[in-house]
Amino acid sequence: MSSTYPFAAIVGQEQLKQALLICAVDPTVGGVLVRGDKGSAKSTAARGLAAVLPAIRRATGCGYNCEPDHPLPLCPVCSGDARALHDGPVPFINLPLGATEDRVLGSLDFEKALQGGKQAFKPGLLAAAHRGMLYIDEVNLLADHLVDVLLDAAAMGVNTVEREGLAVSHPARVTLLGTMNQEEGDLRPQLLDRFGLMVDVAAPREPALRAEVVRRRLAFEADPAGFAAQWQTHSEAMRENIAAARALLPQTRLSDSLFHFVSELCCEFDVSSLRADIVLNKAARALAALDGRADASAEDIRDAARLVLPHRRRRKPFEQSGLDQDKLEQMTRQASNPPPPPPQDQGDATQPPPDADGEQEPRPSGHGSEQIFAAAPAGDIARIRVQAPSSGDAAGRRSDGASRQRGHYVRAEANPQPAQLAVDATLRHAILRDPDHFAVTRADLHDKVRVAKQGNLILLVVDASGSMAARQRMKQVKGAVLSLLEDAYRRRDQVALIAFRGQQAELLLPPCNRVEQAELALRELPTGGRTPLAHALALAADTLSRQLGGPAPLLVILSDGRANVALDGDGDPWRQALDLAGQLAGAPALVLDTEQDFVRLGRARELAEALGAEYLACDALTGEQLTLTIQQRLGR
């Protein structure tokens, strides 16, 4: 009875199926990253593909999935003369998010060591996935140490373990299949680039397609074997097509002009990694092989580009990752039918003149005297002048995330009084210390070291009062803060945004990982009115109090400190602000003074002293230096 939904029965999702078939034909493409909402057939498609791949030959009892006819050294089982060979399905290995490094790489085999007193290697998940697929659900939540291990092994095709007296290397040619939901955080750019192909998927929006998806799924759940039998002919045809494409792949080629077209696409869409050129070439050849052709076409390159380039483009984090489809089609037509060369005497006469000045004027907000300033580009912002902090350590320094009680178990350390006994490391140490007389002593005891993935909460409190409109100061502030938000996006930090102007402060964005919402709120933030600083500090205190037990916070205040709106209407606005700052004292904080007038009151410095925060006097703000400053405070 089949428990795998047939790949051929998946409704729609043509781009996803195309990407998976490319990897099936040429595993060296580098795997597929599938991004999308839950319930959009991501895992169903991955498991279905493994079921239709041509069977592989292996030896019975082999834990490494060795290729029997491969000239490289084989494992003890496969190197024996009496090995029994059989054909079996392609490995499909699921990598749990909580897997330890030992489970992934392999480790000392305790049973054999205890029985024979000799060191023996127990293969891990990378060995089990050799010549097959390693499936990682919610890959964006995978611990960084496991990501690094997987990247190294996938790039080299070999897993090497050298520790605790072991020195083992074995092939680990795996196809990575990762799925993720972007609402739960994005991937590091290094990992994004290592995935050869990327597909964004969503559930169908057409009622007819949705109805067909549900109809087929219910039929499968009612009778899995019968449903699979209905699609058996399609599945066999797909398996034969993959096998034929694999056989044809070595003969496929790109013409010189198409080689140039690949490079043109990468340059035009601002892709810096040369890995993109290589993967685009391979993917186009795989598409040609699937179509039974030895010569790849410009259309093959176009289709492959939609899978290879979007996640590699250099772009701001808030910019969509897709390609300009009109431009892609135009370049494809030109590559298929190149125009005649232009006359030699035209020179650069047809080049359009450069833009005169892209400076944007502030626009009215629709609320009286308020204005909305655009964010200054990085190149238009003057360099920052930062005064050194007067005393104390850097505020808000991030911990290293190491913990004895919480998080993923990643390694062990010798400790005669362990808080959490690492049984595996303790036994390994005892065996290696005296293989002939096994006995555990206090000197063998090891403690578990766990790593909790701990981000930060950056609470931005931005002064949007009328004084920030002077000399277009808000334009500088927006440009700098947007750069900070981009860094938070890459590092998966949480952000929150409070703006204050007029008679009140407003929480424009509560703490969350969706920093693009903070970016949108900041761009549309109007400037004008009075300075209700006390209201902003009260709101900041309330916001932080709701985050107890959450990410480590850093309070960043951008203001000149000229408070002039009281909380109750009768009190002293400045005294109330100082009192609230005293209540916040102890919370990691940074005060960035935006005062630029000839006569300076120095209120922001007083505010920093009341907060116990670091004070930075800024004549102008740059995103680059503000980001660097924040990173230093977070201990990065």
C-alpha positions in Angstrom: 0.0 0.0 0.0 1.5 3.3 -1.1 1.5 6.1 1.5 3.2 8.7 -0.9 1.0 11.0 -2.9 1.8 10.5 -6.6 4.0 13.3 -8.0 2.1 13.2 -11.3 -1.2 13.8 -9.5 -0.2 17.2 -8.1 -2.5 19.9 -9.5 -0.7 23.0 -10.9 2.6 24.1 -9.2 4.3 23.7 -12.6 7.3 25.7 -11.7 7.8 23.7 -8.5 7.6 20.4 -10.4 10.0 21.7 -13.1 12.6 22.7 -10.4 12.4 19.2 -8.8 12.7 17.5 -12.1 15.8 19.5 -13.0 17.4 18.3 -9.7 16.3 14.8 -10.5 18.2 14.9 -13.8 21.3 16.7 -12.5 21.7 16.5 -8.7 24.8 18.8 -9.0 22.5 21.7 -9.6 22.4 22.2 -5.8 18.9 21.4 -4.6 15.7 23.4 -4.4 14.4 25.9 -1.8 10.6 26.0 -1.8 9.1 29.1 -0.1 5.4 29.4 0.5 2.4 29.1 2.8 1.5 26.0 4.7 -0.7 23.7 2.7 0.8 24.5 -0.7 2.1 21.0 -1.6 5.8 21.7 -0.7 6.5 18.5 1.2 4.0 16.5 -0.9 5.9 17.4 -4.1 9.3 16.6 -2.6 8.3 13.2 -1.3 6.4 12.4 -4.5 9.5 13.1 -6.6 11.6 10.7 -4.6 9.1 8.0 -5.3 9.3 8.3 -9.1 13.1 8.5 -9.3 14.8 5.5 -10.9 15.9 2.9 -8.4 19.6 2.7 -7.3 21.7 -0.4 -6.7 23.2 -0.9 -3.3 24.5 -3.6 -1.0 22.3 -5.1 1.6 23.4 -3.8 5.1 25.4 -0.9 3.7 24.9 2.2 5.8 26.6 4.6 3.3 24.6 3.8 0.1 27.8 3.1 -1.7 27.8 2.8 -5.5 28.8 -0.9 -6.0 30.7 -0.1 -9.3 32.4 3.0 -8.1 36.2 2.9 -8.2 36.6 4.8 -4.9 37.1 2.9 -1.6 33.9 1.3 -0.3 32.7 0.6 3.2 33.5 -2.7 4.9 30.2 -4.2 3.8 30.5 -3.2 0.1 34.2 -4.1 -0.1 33.6 -7.8 0.8 33.4 -10.5 -1.8 30.1 -12.0 -0.5 28.1 -8.8 -0.7 24.5 -9.1 -1.8 23.2 -6.4 -4.2 19.7 -5.3 -4.7 17.8 -2.4 -6.4 16.0 -0.1 -4.0 14.3 3.3 -3.9 16.3 6.6 -3.8 16.9 7.6 -0.1 14.7 10.3 1.2 15.9 11.4 4.6 14.2 13.9 6.8 16.4 16.2 8.8 14.8 17.1 12.2 15.3 20.7 13.4 16.5 19.4 16.7 19.2 17.0 15.3 22.6 17.1 16.9 25.8 17.4 14.9 26.7 13.8 15.8 23.4 12.7 14.3 24.0 14.5 11.1 27.7 13.8 10.6 28.0 10.5 12.4 29.8 9.5 15.6 31.5 6.8 17.6 29.5 3.5 17.5 29.1 2.7 21.2 27.8 -0.8 20.8 30.8 -2.0 18.7 33.3 -0.1 20.9 31.9 -1.8 24.0 31.7 -5.2 22.4 35.1 -5.2 20.8 37.0 -2.4 22.6 37.8 -0.8 19.2 36.8 2.5 17.7 34.1 2.2 15.0 32.2 4.9 13.1 28.4 5.0 13.1 27.2 6.8 9.9 24.8 9.7 10.3 22.1 11.3 8.2 24.5 12.5 5.5 25.6 9.0 4.8 22.0 7.8 4.7 21.1 10.5 2.2 24.0 9.8 -0.1 22.8 9.4 -3.7 19.4 10.7 -2.6 17.6 13.6 -1.0 17.9 15.3 2.3 14.7 17.0 3.2 14.7 20.0 5.6 11.3 21.3 6.5 11.4 24.9 7.9 15.0 25.2 6.9 15.0 28.9 7.9 14.6 27.7 11.5 17.5 25.3 11.3 20.3 26.0 13.8 23.3 27.8 12.3 25.8 25.2 13.3 23.9 22.5 11.3 23.5 24.9 8.4 27.3 25.3 8.2 27.8 21.5 8.4 25.3 20.9 5.6 26.8 23.6 3.4 30.3 22.2 3.7 29.3 18.6 3.0 26.9 19.5 0.1 29.5 21.7 -1.6 32.3 19.1 -1.4 30.2 16.0 -1.9 32.2 14.4 1.0 31.6 14.2 4.7 34.8 14.3 6.8 34.7 13.5 10.6 37.9 14.1 12.6 37.4 14.0 16.3 37.6 11.9 19.4 40.2 9.6 17.8 38.1 9.1 14.6 39.2 10.1 11.1 36.5 9.1 8.6 35.6 10.4 5.1 32.8 9.1 3.0 30.8 10.4 -0.1 27.8 12.6 0.7 26.4 13.6 -2.7 23.0 14.8 -1.5 20.3 16.9 -3.1 19.1 19.4 -0.6 15.3 20.0 -0.6 14.4 22.8 1.8 11.0 24.3 2.5 10.2 27.4 4.5 7.5 29.9 5.4 8.9 33.5 5.1 6.6 34.7 7.9 8.8 32.8 10.3 12.0 34.5 9.2 14.3 34.5 6.2 17.5 32.6 5.4 21.0 33.8 5.6 22.3 35.0 2.2 25.1 32.4 2.3 22.5 29.6 2.5 20.3 31.1 -0.1 23.1 31.2 -2.6 23.9 27.5 -2.0 20.4 26.4 -3.0 20.7 26.0 -6.8 17.0 26.7 -7.5 14.3 28.6 -5.6 10.5 28.5 -6.1 7.8 30.6 -4.5 4.5 28.6 -4.2 1.0 29.4 -3.1 -2.3 27.6 -2.9 -4.3 28.0 -6.1 -6.6 31.0 -6.2 -8.9 29.7 -8.9 -12.0 27.9 -7.5 -11.8 25.1 -10.1 -8.2 24.3 -9.3 -8.8 24.3 -5.6 -11.7 22.0 -5.9 -9.7 19.6 -8.0 -6.9 19.6 -5.4 -9.3 18.7 -2.6 -11.1 16.1 -4.7 -7.8 14.3 -5.5 -6.6 14.6 -1.9 -9.7 13.1 -0.4 -9.6 10.3 -3.0 -6.0 9.5 -2.0 -6.8 9.5 1.7 -9.8 7.2 1.2 -7.7 4.6 -0.9 -4.0 5.4 -1.2 -3.1 2.2 -3.1 -6.0 2.6 -5.5 -5.3 6.2 -6.1 -1.6 5.5 -6.8 -2.6 2.7 -9.2 -4.7 5.2 -11.2 -1.5 7.3 -11.7 0.9 4.4 -12.1 1.1 4.9 -15.9 1.9 8.5 -15.6 4.5 7.8 -12.8 6.2 5.1 -14.9 6.4 7.5 -17.9 7.9 10.1 -15.7 10.5 7.7 -14.3 11.5 6.6 -17.8 11.7 10.3 -18.9 14.1 11.1 -16.0 16.3 8.0 -16.8 16.4 9.0 -20.5 17.3 12.6 -19.6 20.1 11.5 -17.3 21.5 9.4 -20.1 21.3 12.3 -22.5 22.6 15.0 -20.2 26.4 14.4 -20.9 25.7 15.1 -24.6 23.7 18.3 -24.0 25.4 21.7 -24.7 25.0 25.4 -25.0 26.2 27.3 -28.0 28.8 30.1 -27.6 26.1 32.7 -28.0 23.9 31.1 -25.4 26.9 31.0 -23.0 27.1 34.7 -23.5 23.3 35.0 -22.9 23.6 33.4 -19.5 26.2 35.9 -18.5 24.2 38.8 -19.9 21.2 37.7 -17.8 23.3 37.5 -14.6 24.7 41.0 -15.2 21.4 42.5 -16.2 19.6 41.3 -13.1 22.5 42.3 -10.8 23.6 38.9 -9.7 27.1 38.9 -8.3 27.7 35.2 -7.5 29.3 33.2 -10.3 27.5 30.2 -8.9 24.4 31.6 -10.6 26.1 31.4 -14.1 27.1 27.8 -13.4 23.7 26.7 -12.1 21.9 28.5 -14.9 24.0 26.6 -17.4 23.3 23.2 -15.8 19.6 23.8 -15.3 19.1 24.8 -18.9 20.9 21.7 -20.1 18.7 19.6 -17.8 15.6 21.1 -19.3 16.8 20.4 -22.8 17.5 16.8 -21.7 14.0 16.4 -20.2 12.7 17.5 -23.6 14.9 15.0 -25.4 17.2 17.6 -27.0 20.9 17.8 -27.0 21.0 21.5 -27.8 19.7 23.8 -25.2 17.7 26.9 -26.3 17.3 30.4 -25.2 13.8 29.4 -23.9 15.5 26.8 -21.7 17.7 29.5 -20.3 14.7 31.7 -19.7 12.8 29.1 -17.9 15.9 28.2 -15.8 16.5 31.8 -15.0 13.2 32.1 -13.2 14.4 29.4 -10.8 18.1 30.4 -10.5 18.3 34.2 -10.4 15.5 35.7 -8.1 17.0 34.7 -4.8 20.5 35.7 -5.8 19.8 39.2 -7.0 21.4 42.0 -5.0 18.5 43.8 -3.6 17.3 45.6 -0.5 15.5 43.2 1.9 12.2 44.9 1.4 12.3 44.6 -2.4 10.5 41.7 -4.0 12.8 38.9 -5.2 11.2 38.3 -8.6 12.5 39.1 -12.0 11.2 41.7 -14.5 9.4 39.3 -16.8 9.0 41.7 -19.6 12.8 42.4 -19.7 13.4 38.6 -19.5 11.2 37.9 -22.4 12.8 40.7 -24.4 16.3 39.4 -23.8 15.2 35.9 -24.7 13.8 37.1 -28.0 17.0 38.9 -28.8 19.1 35.8 -27.9 16.9 33.7 -30.2 17.0 36.2 -33.0 20.0 38.5 -32.5 19.7 41.8 -34.4 22.3 42.9 -36.9 25.2 44.8 -35.5 24.7 48.6 -35.3 26.6 51.0 -37.7 30.1 51.8 -36.5 29.7 55.6 -36.7 26.8 55.9 -34.2 29.1 55.9 -31.1 27.3 56.9 -28.0 25.1 59.5 -29.7 22.0 57.6 -28.8 22.8 57.3 -25.2 20.3 59.2 -23.0 21.6 62.0 -21.0 22.1 61.4 -17.3 19.4 62.5 -14.9 19.9 66.0 -13.6 19.1 65.6 -10.0 17.0 62.9 -8.4 16.5 64.9 -5.2 12.9 64.5 -3.9 11.2 67.4 -2.3 9.2 66.8 0.8 5.5 66.4 0.1 2.5 67.5 2.2 1.0 64.8 4.4 -2.5 66.1 4.3 -2.5 67.1 8.0 -1.9 70.8 8.2 1.7 71.8 8.4 3.0 68.2 8.5 5.4 67.0 5.8 6.6 63.6 4.7 10.3 63.4 3.9 11.8 60.7 1.7 14.7 58.7 3.1 18.1 59.9 2.0 20.1 57.5 -0.1 23.3 56.2 1.4 25.5 58.2 -0.9 23.7 61.5 0.1 24.2 61.2 3.8 27.2 63.0 5.4 29.5 60.9 7.6 28.7 60.6 11.2 30.8 62.1 14.0 30.4 60.1 17.1 31.7 61.0 20.5 33.1 58.2 22.5 30.9 57.0 25.4 31.8 58.6 28.6 31.8 55.5 30.8 30.5 51.9 31.1 30.4 48.9 28.9 28.5 48.8 25.6 24.8 48.7 26.2 22.7 45.8 25.1 25.5 43.4 24.3 24.1 40.2 23.0 24.9 37.0 24.9 26.6 34.2 22.9 23.4 32.1 23.2 25.2 29.3 25.0 23.0 27.7 27.7 23.1 24.6 29.9 19.4 24.2 30.2 17.7 25.4 27.0 18.3 25.2 23.2 19.8 22.6 20.9 22.4 20.2 22.2 25.4 20.9 20.0 28.5 19.7 21.9 29.8 18.5 25.2 32.5 19.8 27.6 34.4 18.0 30.3 32.9 18.7 33.6 33.2 16.5 36.8 29.9 18.0 38.0 27.7 18.2 35.0 24.3 20.0 35.2 23.0 17.8 32.3 25.1 14.7 31.7 26.1 14.2 28.1 25.9 10.4 28.1 27.3 10.0 24.6 30.4 12.1 25.2 31.0 10.6 28.6 30.9 7.0 27.2 33.2 8.0 24.3 35.8 9.5 26.6 35.7 6.4 28.9 36.1 4.0 25.9 38.9 6.0 24.3 40.7 6.4 27.6 40.9 2.6 28.2 39.3 0.4 25.5 40.3 -2.8 27.3 38.9 -2.0 30.7 35.8 0.0 30.3 34.8 2.0 33.4 33.3 5.4 33.8 35.1 7.7 36.3 34.4 11.3 37.3 37.1 12.4 34.9 35.1 11.0 32.0 32.0 13.1 32.8 30.9 15.6 30.2 28.2 18.3 30.4 25.8 19.2 27.6 26.3 22.6 25.9 23.1 23.9 24.3 22.7 26.8 21.9 19.4 28.7 22.0 18.7 30.7 18.9 18.4 34.1 20.5 17.7 37.2 18.5 17.3 40.8 19.6 14.4 43.2 19.9 15.4 46.7 18.6 12.8 49.2 19.8 13.2 52.4 17.7 11.7 55.6 19.2 11.8 58.2 16.5 11.1 61.9 17.1 8.8 63.1 14.3 8.1 66.6 15.7 8.4 69.9 13.8 12.0 70.4 14.8 13.0 67.3 12.8 11.9 69.1 9.6 14.7 71.8 10.0 17.5 71.3 7.5 15.6 68.1 6.4 16.8 66.3 9.5 14.1 63.7 9.2 15.4 62.7 5.8 18.8 61.9 7.3 17.1 60.0 10.2 14.9 57.9 7.8 17.9 57.0 5.6 19.9 55.8 8.6 17.1 53.9 10.3 16.2 52.1 7.0 19.8 50.8 6.8 19.4 49.6 10.4 16.2 47.8 9.4 17.9 46.1 6.5 20.5 44.7 8.9 17.8 43.5 11.3 16.1 41.8 8.3 19.3 39.8 7.5 19.9 38.9 11.2 16.3 37.9 11.9 16.0 40.4 14.8 12.7 41.6 15.9 11.9 45.3 15.5 9.3 47.7 16.9 8.7 51.3 16.0 7.4 54.2 18.1 7.0 57.7 16.6 6.0 60.8 18.6 4.8 64.1 17.4 1.9 66.5 18.0 0.2 65.5 21.3 0.9 61.8 21.5 3.2 58.9 20.7 2.1 56.0 18.6 3.3 52.4 18.3 3.4 52.2 14.6 4.7 48.6 14.6 4.6 46.2 17.6 7.6 43.8 18.1 7.7 41.4 15.1 10.0 39.9 12.5 8.2 41.6 9.6 10.6 44.5 9.3 9.2 45.4 5.9 6.2 46.7 7.7 8.5 48.9 9.8 10.0 50.2 6.6 6.7 51.1 5.1 5.5 52.8 8.3 8.8 54.8 8.4 8.6 55.9 4.8 5.0 57.3 5.3 5.8 58.9 8.7 4.9 62.6 8.6 6.9 65.3 10.4 5.5 68.2 12.3 3.9 69.5 15.5 5.2 69.4 19.1 7.5 67.0 20.9 5.6 64.6 23.3 8.8 62.9 24.6 7.3 61.8 27.9 4.4 60.0 26.0 7.0 58.2 23.9 9.0 57.0 26.9 5.8 55.8 28.7 4.8 53.9 25.6 8.4 52.4 25.3 8.3 51.3 28.9 4.9 49.6 28.4 6.1 47.9 25.2 9.3 46.5 26.9 7.3 45.3 29.9 5.2 43.1 27.6 8.4 41.5 26.2 9.7 39.9 29.5 11.2 36.6 28.7 11.4 37.4 25.0 14.3 38.6 22.8 17.0 40.7 24.5 15.9 44.3 23.9 17.8 47.4 22.8 16.1 50.8 23.1 17.2 53.3 20.4 16.0 56.8 20.8 16.5 59.4 18.0 15.6 62.9 19.2 16.9 66.3 20.2 15.2 65.9 23.6 13.3 69.1 23.5 10.1 67.9 25.2 7.2 70.3 25.3 4.1 68.2 25.9 3.2 67.1 29.4 1.5 63.8 30.2 -1.3 65.3 32.2 -1.5 68.8 30.7 -0.3 70.6 33.9 3.1 69.0 34.6 6.6 69.9 33.5 7.2 68.0 30.2 10.9 67.8 30.6 10.8 66.7 34.2 8.2 64.0 33.4 10.5 62.8 30.6 13.5 62.5 33.0 11.4 60.7 35.6 10.2 58.1 33.0 13.8 57.8 31.8 14.8 57.0 35.4 12.2 54.2 35.5 13.7 52.8 32.3 17.3 52.9 33.6 19.0 49.6 33.4 17.4 48.6 30.1 20.1 48.6 27.3 19.6 51.8 25.5 21.3 54.1 23.0 20.4 57.8 22.6 21.2 59.4 19.2 21.1 63.2 19.5 19.7 64.8 16.3 20.2 68.4 17.6 21.9 70.5 15.0 21.0 74.1 15.9 23.7 76.7 16.5 22.6 77.0 20.2 22.3 73.6 21.6 20.4 72.8 24.8 22.0 69.4 25.4 18.7 67.8 26.4 19.5 64.5 24.7 22.6 64.1 26.7 20.7 64.6 29.9 18.2 62.1 28.7 20.9 59.5 28.1 22.3 60.1 31.6 18.9 59.6 33.2 18.5 56.4 31.2 22.0 55.2 31.9 22.3 54.8 28.2 25.2 55.5 25.8 25.0 58.9 24.2 26.0 59.6 20.6 26.2 63.2 19.4 25.5 63.1 15.6 25.9 66.0 13.2 24.4 63.7 10.6 23.4 60.1 10.4 24.6 57.5 8.0 23.0 54.1 7.8 26.3 52.4 7.5 27.7 53.8 10.8 24.4 53.6 12.7 24.2 49.9 11.7 27.8 49.4 12.8 27.1 51.1 16.1 24.1 48.9 16.8 26.0 45.8 15.9 28.7 46.7 18.4 26.1 47.2 21.1 24.6 43.8 20.4 28.0 42.2 20.6 28.2 41.1 16.9 
